Amino acid sequence: MIELLALAVEAHGGSRRWEEKSWFSATASITGAIWELKGKPGLLADVVLDGETRDQRLKITPFPWPGRYATWEPYRQTIETSEGLLVAQRRDPTTSFADLTRQSTWDDLQVVCFAGQANWNYLVAPFLFTRPDFTVEETEPWREDGEVWRRLVITYPDALAAPTRRQTYCFDQHGLIRRLDYTVDVLDGDTAVDYPSEYRAFDGIMVPTRRGVYTHATDGTLARGSPTVAIDIAGAAFF
C-alpha cells in the first residue's frame, strides 16, 4: 500500500477496525438540482441506506414511498414491498441510461441505480482502494483555499460499478478526503467536483456528514452556487 493511501485509511478509522465491519447503515437526505432535472424531486429526501462493506449491495428505505424499499447491485436492482413482494426489477441497470441525454427524465429504477452506486462507493472509501485489483498512484498536489492537498488517482477494476473508472481524490494533511474529481458516465460524461465535509466518527469510522457535488459552468468555471447533488447524513453505524 502506498504511503498516502495508508495515511488515508488510518485517518478514516484504520484497516484493523474496518476489517471487523461487514455492514453499514446511514440515515441520509439526498437532495440537489439533479432530482428536479430528472423529474424526481424529494424522492430521496429522507432515507436509510443499508449496505455491505465488501460486496456492492445497497438497500434504500423507504423507496419510492413508505411501505416499499429498493435494492441495488451492479447487475440487478429491485423495488419491493416491506413484506418482500417484488414490485419491479431491472437487470444490468446501467444499460438503461444508454440512449438518454443529460436533460432526459429518469424512472424510479434509474434513480436507484444512480444513488445506489454513488452512495455505496462513498461509504466504503478509502478502504475499498486497498483491494489488489485497484490501481492507485499519487500525482501532483492540489492547491485550494490556501491549503495544499495531496492527490491519489484511483482506477477502478472492471468488476466493480462506479460513476467512472478513473477518479482523483484529494486528501488534507490528516488524510481525510476533501475533494473528489470525476466524470459521470450516465450523464454524458459530465465532470463533477465533490466536496465531503463535517466529518464525524461512527463506530470508529470517519464519515463526512455533508457532501456537495458540483458541475462546471459553460465557461469552464466551477458552479458553486447550488449543488447538483447534496448529501446530509444524520447518523450512521458500522457493524
C-alpha positions as protocol buffer text, in pm:
chain_id: "A"
residue {
  index: 1
  type: MET
  ca { x: 0 y: 0 z: 0 }
}
residue {
  index: 2
  type: ILE
  ca { x: 144 y: 337 z: -96 }
}
residue {
  index: 3
  type: GLU
  ca { x: 209 y: 584 z: 185 }
}
residue {
  index: 4
  type: LEU
  ca { x: -73 y: 832 z: 110 }
}
residue {
  index: 5
  type: LEU
  ca { x: -336 y: 560 z: 91 }
}
residue {
  index: 6
  type: ALA
  ca { x: -209 y: 415 z: 419 }
}
residue {
  index: 7
  type: LEU
  ca { x: -242 y: 761 z: 578 }
}
residue {
  index: 8
  type: ALA
  ca { x: -598 y: 794 z: 445 }
}
residue {
  index: 9
  type: VAL
  ca { x: -704 y: 452 z: 569 }
}
residue {
  index: 10
  type: GLU
  ca { x: -566 y: 526 z: 915 }
}
residue {
  index: 11
  type: ALA
  ca { x: -738 y: 868 z: 923 }
}
residue {
  index: 12
  type: HIS
  ca { x: -1074 y: 710 z: 840 }
}
residue {
  index: 13
  type: GLY
  ca { x: -1053 y: 452 z: 1119 }
}
residue {
  index: 14
  type: GLY
  ca { x: -775 y: 212 z: 1029 }
}
residue {
  index: 15
  type: SER
  ca { x: -763 y: -117 z: 842 }
}
residue {
  index: 16
  type: ARG
  ca { x: -794 y: -332 z: 1155 }
}
residue {
  index: 17
  type: ARG
  ca { x: -1119 y: -169 z: 1261 }
}
residue {
  index: 18
  type: TRP
  ca { x: -1254 y: -177 z: 904 }
}
residue {
  index: 19
  type: GLU
  ca { x: -1185 y: -550 z: 872 }
}
residue {
  index: 20
  type: GLU
  ca { x: -1422 y: -602 z: 1163 }
}
residue {
  index: 21
  type: LYS
  ca { x: -1708 y: -431 z: 978 }
}
residue {
  index: 22
  type: SER
  ca { x: -1937 y: -615 z: 736 }
}
residue {
  index: 23
  type: TRP
  ca { x: -2237 y: -382 z: 713 }
}
residue {
  index: 24
  type: PHE
  ca { x: -2323 y: -15 z: 734 }
}
residue {
  index: 25
  type: SER
  ca { x: -2641 y: 184 z: 786 }
}
residue {
  index: 26
  type: ALA
  ca { x: -2679 y: 557 z: 729 }
}
residue {
  index: 27
  type: THR
  ca { x: -2974 y: 793 z: 769 }
}
residue {
  index: 28
  type: ALA
  ca { x: -2947 y: 1042 z: 485 }
}
residue {
  index: 29
  type: SER
  ca { x: -3110 y: 1324 z: 295 }
}
residue {
  index: 30
  type: ILE
  ca { x: -3010 y: 1319 z: -73 }
}
residue {
  index: 31
  type: THR
  ca { x: -3119 y: 1636 z: -248 }
}
residue {
  index: 32
  type: GLY
  ca { x: -2984 y: 1874 z: -513 }
}
residue {
  index: 33
  type: ALA
  ca { x: -3066 y: 2018 z: -853 }
}
residue {
  index: 34
  type: ILE
  ca { x: -3037 y: 1689 z: -1039 }
}
residue {
  index: 35
  type: TRP
  ca { x: -3359 y: 1548 z: -896 }
}
residue {
  index: 36
  type: GLU
  ca { x: -3567 y: 1837 z: -1028 }
}
residue {
  index: 37
  type: LEU
  ca { x: -3396 y: 1800 z: -1365 }
}
residue {
  index: 38
  type: LYS
  ca { x: -3475 y: 1428 z: -1371 }
}
residue {
  index: 39
  type: GLY
  ca { x: -3837 y: 1474 z: -1262 }
}
residue {
  index: 40
  type: LYS
  ca { x: -3786 y: 1315 z: -918 }
}
residue {
  index: 41
  type: PRO
  ca { x: -3770 y: 1599 z: -662 }
}
residue {
  index: 42
  type: GLY
  ca { x: -3780 y: 1495 z: -298 }
}
residue {
  index: 43
  type: LEU
  ca { x: -3772 y: 1121 z: -369 }
}
residue {
  index: 44
  type: LEU
  ca { x: -3459 y: 1064 z: -155 }
}
residue {
  index: 45
  type: ALA
  ca { x: -3504 y: 1343 z: 97 }
}
residue {
  index: 46
  type: ASP
  ca { x: -3535 y: 1111 z: 400 }
}
residue {
  index: 47
  type: VAL
  ca { x: -3397 y: 761 z: 352 }
}
residue {
  index: 48
  type: VAL
  ca { x: -3193 y: 491 z: 524 }
}
residue {
  index: 49
  type: LEU
  ca { x: -2903 y: 336 z: 332 }
}
residue {
  index: 50
  type: ASP
  ca { x: -2814 y: -18 z: 438 }
}
residue {
  index: 51
  type: GLY
  ca { x: -2527 y: -193 z: 266 }
}
residue {
  index: 52
  type: GLU
  ca { x: -2245 y: -443 z: 276 }
}
residue {
  index: 53
  type: THR
  ca { x: -1892 y: -314 z: 318 }
}
residue {
  index: 54
  type: ARG
  ca { x: -1726 y: -554 z: 72 }
}
residue {
  index: 55
  type: ASP
  ca { x: -1987 y: -657 z: -183 }
}
residue {
  index: 56
  type: GLN
  ca { x: -2175 y: -398 z: -384 }
}
residue {
  index: 57
  type: ARG
  ca { x: -2521 y: -427 z: -230 }
}
residue {
  index: 58
  type: LEU
  ca { x: -2733 y: -139 z: -101 }
}
residue {
  index: 59
  type: LYS
  ca { x: -3090 y: -107 z: 24 }
}
residue {
  index: 60
  type: ILE
  ca { x: -3278 y: 226 z: 21 }
}
residue {
  index: 61
  type: THR
  ca { x: -3574 y: 259 z: 261 }
}
residue {
  index: 62
  type: PRO
  ca { x: -3836 y: 389 z: 205 }
}
residue {
  index: 63
  type: PHE
  ca { x: -3847 y: 399 z: -174 }
}
residue {
  index: 64
  type: PRO
  ca { x: -4030 y: 531 z: -363 }
}
residue {
  index: 65
  type: TRP
  ca { x: -4278 y: 578 z: -76 }
}
residue {
  index: 66
  type: PRO
  ca { x: -4341 y: 433 z: 272 }
}
residue {
  index: 67
  type: GLY
  ca { x: -4405 y: 60 z: 272 }
}
residue {
  index: 68
  type: ARG
  ca { x: -4160 y: -8 z: -10 }
}
residue {
  index: 69
  type: TYR
  ca { x: -3783 y: -26 z: -46 }
}
residue {
  index: 70
  type: ALA
  ca { x: -3529 y: -54 z: -327 }
}
residue {
  index: 71
  type: THR
  ca { x: -3221 y: -272 z: -361 }
}
residue {
  index: 72
  type: TRP
  ca { x: -2918 y: -207 z: -580 }
}
residue {
  index: 73
  type: GLU
  ca { x: -2647 y: -436 z: -707 }
}
residue {
  index: 74
  type: PRO
  ca { x: -2436 y: -377 z: -1021 }
}
residue {
  index: 75
  type: TYR
  ca { x: -2628 y: -640 z: -1219 }
}
residue {
  index: 76
  type: ARG
  ca { x: -2975 y: -621 z: -1066 }
}
residue {
  index: 77
  type: GLN
  ca { x: -3198 y: -381 z: -880 }
}
residue {
  index: 78
  type: THR
  ca { x: -3546 y: -413 z: -740 }
}
residue {
  index: 79
  type: ILE
  ca { x: -3835 y: -233 z: -577 }
}
residue {
  index: 80
  type: GLU
  ca { x: -4016 y: -443 z: -317 }
}
residue {
  index: 81
  type: THR
  ca { x: -4288 y: -406 z: -57 }
}
residue {
  index: 82
  type: SER
  ca { x: -4198 y: -411 z: 312 }
}
residue {
  index: 83
  type: GLU
  ca { x: -4318 y: -774 z: 312 }
}
residue {
  index: 84
  type: GLY
  ca { x: -4067 y: -862 z: 40 }
}
residue {
  index: 85
  type: LEU
  ca { x: -4310 y: -878 z: -254 }
}
residue {
  index: 86
  type: LEU
  ca { x: -4132 y: -788 z: -579 }
}
residue {
  index: 87
  type: VAL
  ca { x: -4287 y: -484 z: -748 }
}
residue {
  index: 88
  type: ALA
  ca { x: -4025 y: -409 z: -1017 }
}
residue {
  index: 89
  type: GLN
  ca { x: -3677 y: -515 z: -1116 }
}
residue {
  index: 90
  type: ARG
  ca { x: -3413 y: -436 z: -1377 }
}
residue {
  index: 91
  type: ARG
  ca { x: -3118 y: -642 z: -1491 }
}
residue {
  index: 92
  type: ASP
  ca { x: -2792 y: -467 z: -1594 }
}
residue {
  index: 93
  type: PRO
  ca { x: -2933 y: -133 z: -1471 }
}
residue {
  index: 94
  type: THR
  ca { x: -2667 y: 97 z: -1619 }
}
residue {
  index: 95
  type: THR
  ca { x: -2766 y: -6 z: -1972 }
}
residue {
  index: 96
  type: SER
  ca { x: -3097 y: 179 z: -1925 }
}
residue {
  index: 97
  type: PHE
  ca { x: -2907 y: 510 z: -1948 }
}
residue {
  index: 98
  type: ALA
  ca { x: -2758 y: 435 z: -2291 }
}
residue {
  index: 99
  type: ASP
  ca { x: -2989 y: 649 z: -2506 }
}
residue {
  index: 100
  type: LEU
  ca { x: -3054 y: 925 z: -2254 }
}
residue {
  index: 101
  type: THR
  ca { x: -2921 y: 1279 z: -2256 }
}
residue {
  index: 102
  type: ARG
  ca { x: -2846 y: 1499 z: -1957 }
}
residue {
  index: 103
  type: GLN
  ca { x: -3193 y: 1655 z: -1996 }
}
residue {
  index: 104
  type: SER
  ca { x: -3379 y: 1322 z: -2006 }
}
residue {
  index: 105
  type: THR
  ca { x: -3602 y: 1238 z: -1712 }
}
residue {
  index: 106
  type: TRP
  ca { x: -3544 y: 919 z: -1512 }
}
residue {
  index: 107
  type: ASP
  ca { x: -3772 y: 646 z: -1391 }
}
residue {
  index: 108
  type: ASP
  ca { x: -3761 y: 522 z: -1032 }
}
residue {
  index: 109
  type: LEU
  ca { x: -3517 y: 239 z: -1107 }
}
residue {
  index: 110
  type: GLN
  ca { x: -3273 y: 480 z: -1271 }
}
residue {
  index: 111
  type: VAL
  ca { x: -3281 y: 690 z: -954 }
}
residue {
  index: 112
  type: VAL
  ca { x: -3197 y: 376 z: -755 }
}
residue {
  index: 113
  type: CYS
  ca { x: -2909 y: 292 z: -989 }
}
residue {
  index: 114
  type: PHE
  ca { x: -2754 y: 640 z: -974 }
}
residue {
  index: 115
  type: ALA
  ca { x: -2798 y: 687 z: -599 }
}
residue {
  index: 116
  type: GLY
  ca { x: -2713 y: 329 z: -504 }
}
residue {
  index: 117
  type: GLN
  ca { x: -2391 y: 316 z: -699 }
}
residue {
  index: 118
  type: ALA
  ca { x: -2268 y: 656 z: -580 }
}
residue {
  index: 119
  type: ASN
  ca { x: -2353 y: 617 z: -212 }
}
residue {
  index: 120
  type: TRP
  ca { x: -2214 y: 267 z: -180 }
}
residue {
  index: 121
  type: ASN
  ca { x: -1881 y: 390 z: -315 }
}
residue {
  index: 122
  type: TYR
  ca { x: -1888 y: 699 z: -91 }
}
residue {
  index: 123
  type: LEU
  ca { x: -1947 y: 498 z: 228 }
}
residue {
  index: 124
  type: VAL
  ca { x: -1666 y: 247 z: 175 }
}
residue {
  index: 125
  type: ALA
  ca { x: -1395 y: 490 z: 59 }
}
residue {
  index: 126
  type: PRO
  ca { x: -1099 y: 493 z: 106 }
}
residue {
  index: 127
  type: PHE
  ca { x: -1087 y: 136 z: 242 }
}
residue {
  index: 128
  type: LEU
  ca { x: -1207 y: -5 z: -89 }
}
residue {
  index: 129
  type: PHE
  ca { x: -894 y: 121 z: -266 }
}
residue {
  index: 130
  type: THR
  ca { x: -669 y: -121 z: -76 }
}
residue {
  index: 131
  type: ARG
  ca { x: -803 y: -410 z: -285 }
}
residue {
  index: 132
  type: PRO
  ca { x: -531 y: -560 z: -506 }
}
residue {
  index: 133
  type: ASP
  ca { x: -734 y: -507 z: -826 }
}
residue {
  index: 134
  type: PHE
  ca { x: -728 y: -125 z: -785 }
}
residue {
  index: 135
  type: THR
  ca { x: -460 y: 89 z: -945 }
}
residue {
  index: 136
  type: VAL
  ca { x: -353 y: 370 z: -710 }
}
residue {
  index: 137
  type: GLU
  ca { x: -91 y: 634 z: -783 }
}
residue {
  index: 138
  type: GLU
  ca { x: -3 y: 966 z: -623 }
}
residue {
  index: 139
  type: THR
  ca { x: 4 y: 1267 z: -852 }
}
residue {
  index: 140
  type: GLU
  ca { x: 99 y: 1633 z: -806 }
}
residue {
  index: 141
  type: PRO
  ca { x: -61 y: 1822 z: -512 }
}
residue {
  index: 142
  type: TRP
  ca { x: -372 y: 2037 z: -545 }
}
residue {
  index: 143
  type: ARG
  ca { x: -391 y: 2391 z: -404 }
}
residue {
  index: 144
  type: GLU
  ca { x: -724 y: 2536 z: -298 }
}
residue {
  index: 145
  type: ASP
  ca { x: -846 y: 2790 z: -42 }
}
residue {
  index: 146
  type: GLY
  ca { x: -492 y: 2844 z: 85 }
}
residue {
  index: 147
  type: GLU
  ca { x: -438 y: 2473 z: 151 }
}
residue {
  index: 148
  type: VAL
  ca { x: -231 y: 2207 z: -21 }
}
residue {
  index: 149
  type: TRP
  ca { x: -394 y: 1868 z: -63 }
}
residue {
  index: 150
  type: ARG
  ca { x: -217 y: 1552 z: -174 }
}
residue {
  index: 151
  type: ARG
  ca { x: -386 y: 1360 z: -453 }
}
residue {
  index: 152
  type: LEU
  ca { x: -441 y: 998 z: -549 }
}
residue {
  index: 153
  type: VAL
  ca { x: -553 y: 887 z: -893 }
}
residue {
  index: 154
  type: ILE
  ca { x: -773 y: 582 z: -842 }
}
residue {
  index: 155
  type: THR
  ca { x: -856 y: 342 z: -1125 }
}
residue {
  index: 156
  type: TYR
  ca { x: -1143 y: 104 z: -1058 }
}
residue {
  index: 157
  type: PRO
  ca { x: -1134 y: -257 z: -1179 }
}
residue {
  index: 158
  type: ASP
  ca { x: -1392 y: -360 z: -1437 }
}
residue {
  index: 159
  type: ALA
  ca { x: -1552 y: -593 z: -1182 }
}
residue {
  index: 160
  type: LEU
  ca { x: -1683 y: -302 z: -971 }
}
residue {
  index: 161
  type: ALA
  ca { x: -1953 y: -49 z: -1059 }
}
residue {
  index: 162
  type: ALA
  ca { x: -1854 y: 318 z: -1027 }
}
residue {
  index: 163
  type: PRO
  ca { x: -1958 y: 654 z: -1176 }
}
residue {
  index: 164
  type: THR
  ca { x: -1645 y: 627 z: -1391 }
}
residue {
  index: 165
  type: ARG
  ca { x: -1331 y: 414 z: -1391 }
}
residue {
  index: 166
  type: ARG
  ca { x: -1073 y: 686 z: -1314 }
}
residue {
  index: 167
  type: GLN
  ca { x: -1118 y: 929 z: -1024 }
}
residue {
  index: 168
  type: THR
  ca { x: -893 y: 1173 z: -841 }
}
residue {
  index: 169
  type: TYR
  ca { x: -911 y: 1209 z: -462 }
}
residue {
  index: 170
  type: CYS
  ca { x: -762 y: 1500 z: -265 }
}
residue {
  index: 171
  type: PHE
  ca { x: -655 y: 1444 z: 98 }
}
residue {
  index: 172
  type: ASP
  ca { x: -570 y: 1700 z: 364 }
}
residue {
  index: 173
  type: GLN
  ca { x: -269 y: 1677 z: 594 }
}
residue {
  index: 174
  type: HIS
  ca { x: -459 y: 1441 z: 825 }
}
residue {
  index: 175
  type: GLY
  ca { x: -556 y: 1203 z: 544 }
}
residue {
  index: 176
  type: LEU
  ca { x: -925 y: 1294 z: 520 }
}
residue {
  index: 177
  type: ILE
  ca { x: -1088 y: 1325 z: 177 }
}
residue {
  index: 178
  type: ARG
  ca { x: -1150 y: 1690 z: 92 }
}
residue {
  index: 179
  type: ARG
  ca { x: -1225 y: 1680 z: -280 }
}
residue {
  index: 180
  type: LEU
  ca { x: -1309 y: 1423 z: -546 }
}
residue {
  index: 181
  type: ASP
  ca { x: -1290 y: 1487 z: -922 }
}
residue {
  index: 182
  type: TYR
  ca { x: -1451 y: 1253 z: -1172 }
}
residue {
  index: 183
  type: THR
  ca { x: -1679 y: 1231 z: -1473 }
}
residue {
  index: 184
  type: VAL
  ca { x: -2026 y: 1077 z: -1463 }
}
residue {
  index: 185
  type: ASP
  ca { x: -2071 y: 821 z: -1738 }
}
residue {
  index: 186
  type: VAL
  ca { x: -2453 y: 811 z: -1714 }
}
residue {
  index: 187
  type: LEU
  ca { x: -2468 y: 1193 z: -1752 }
}
residue {
  index: 188
  type: ASP
  ca { x: -2290 y: 1209 z: -2089 }
}
residue {
  index: 189
  type: GLY
  ca { x: -1952 y: 1228 z: -1917 }
}
residue {
  index: 190
  type: ASP
  ca { x: -2026 y: 1548 z: -1724 }
}
residue {
  index: 191
  type: THR
  ca { x: -1741 y: 1647 z: -1496 }
}
residue {
  index: 192
  type: ALA
  ca { x: -1819 y: 1655 z: -1124 }
}
residue {
  index: 193
  type: VAL
  ca { x: -1636 y: 1801 z: -825 }
}
residue {
  index: 194
  type: ASP
  ca { x: -1736 y: 1656 z: -490 }
}
residue {
  index: 195
  type: TYR
  ca { x: -1660 y: 1821 z: -155 }
}
residue {
  index: 196
  type: PRO
  ca { x: -1703 y: 1598 z: 153 }
}
residue {
  index: 197
  type: SER
  ca { x: -1703 y: 1784 z: 486 }
}
residue {
  index: 198
  type: GLU
  ca { x: -1808 y: 1786 z: 852 }
}
residue {
  index: 199
  type: TYR
  ca { x: -1656 y: 1451 z: 941 }
}
residue {
  index: 200
  type: ARG
  ca { x: -1784 y: 1253 z: 1238 }
}
residue {
  index: 201
  type: ALA
  ca { x: -1681 y: 918 z: 1382 }
}
residue {
  index: 202
  type: PHE
  ca { x: -1940 y: 639 z: 1380 }
}
residue {
  index: 203
  type: ASP
  ca { x: -1824 y: 316 z: 1544 }
}
residue {
  index: 204
  type: GLY
  ca { x: -1469 y: 433 z: 1491 }
}
residue {
  index: 205
  type: ILE
  ca { x: -1515 y: 503 z: 1116 }
}
residue {
  index: 206
  type: MET
  ca { x: -1485 y: 863 z: 997 }
}
residue {
  index: 207
  type: VAL
  ca { x: -1771 y: 969 z: 771 }
}
residue {
  index: 208
  type: PRO
  ca { x: -1833 y: 1307 z: 603 }
}
residue {
  index: 209
  type: THR
  ca { x: -2180 y: 1408 z: 716 }
}
residue {
  index: 210
  type: ARG
  ca { x: -2213 y: 1667 z: 441 }
}
residue {
  index: 211
  type: ARG
  ca { x: -2131 y: 1633 z: 76 }
}
residue {
  index: 212
  type: GLY
  ca { x: -2184 y: 1877 z: -210 }
}
residue {
  index: 213
  type: VAL
  ca { x: -2134 y: 1772 z: -572 }
}
residue {
  index: 214
  type: TYR
  ca { x: -2094 y: 2047 z: -830 }
}
residue {
  index: 215
  type: THR
  ca { x: -2053 y: 2064 z: -1206 }
}
residue {
  index: 216
  type: HIS
  ca { x: -1877 y: 2314 z: -1430 }
}
residue {
  index: 217
  type: ALA
  ca { x: -2049 y: 2613 z: -1593 }
}
residue {
  index: 218
  type: THR
  ca { x: -2035 y: 2666 z: -1969 }
}
residue {
  index: 219
  type: ASP
  ca { x: -1726 y: 2889 z: -1929 }
}
residue {
  index: 220
  type: GLY
  ca { x: -1543 y: 2606 z: -1752 }
}
residue {
  index: 221
  type: THR
  ca { x: -1559 y: 2752 z: -1401 }
}
residue {
  index: 222
  type: LEU
  ca { x: -1694 y: 2550 z: -1112 }
}
residue {
  index: 223
  type: ALA
  ca { x: -2060 y: 2632 z: -1044 }
}
residue {
  index: 224
  type: ARG
  ca { x: -2059 y: 2651 z: -661 }
}
residue {
  index: 225
  type: GLY
  ca { x: -2398 y: 2817 z: -618 }
}
residue {
  index: 226
  type: SER
  ca { x: -2636 y: 2522 z: -599 }
}
residue {
  index: 227
  type: PRO
  ca { x: -2508 y: 2164 z: -571 }
}
residue {
  index: 228
  type: THR
  ca { x: -2609 y: 1912 z: -833 }
}
residue {
  index: 229
  type: VAL
  ca { x: -2628 y: 1657 z: -552 }
}
residue {
  index: 230
  type: ALA
  ca { x: -2624 y: 1730 z: -177 }
}
residue {
  index: 231
  type: ILE
  ca { x: -2597 y: 1452 z: 81 }
}
residue {
  index: 232
  type: ASP
  ca { x: -2653 y: 1512 z: 451 }
}
residue {
  index: 233
  type: ILE
  ca { x: -2601 y: 1221 z: 688 }
}
residue {
  index: 234
  type: ALA
  ca { x: -2776 y: 1249 z: 1024 }
}
residue {
  index: 235
  type: GLY
  ca { x: -2633 y: 927 z: 1164 }
}
residue {
  index: 236
  type: ALA
  ca { x: -2452 y: 609 z: 1069 }
}
residue {
  index: 237
  type: ALA
  ca { x: -2347 y: 274 z: 1208 }
}
residue {
  index: 238
  type: PHE
  ca { x: -2089 y: 13 z: 1107 }
}
residue {
  index: 239
  type: PHE
  ca { x: -2111 y: -340 z: 1235 }
}
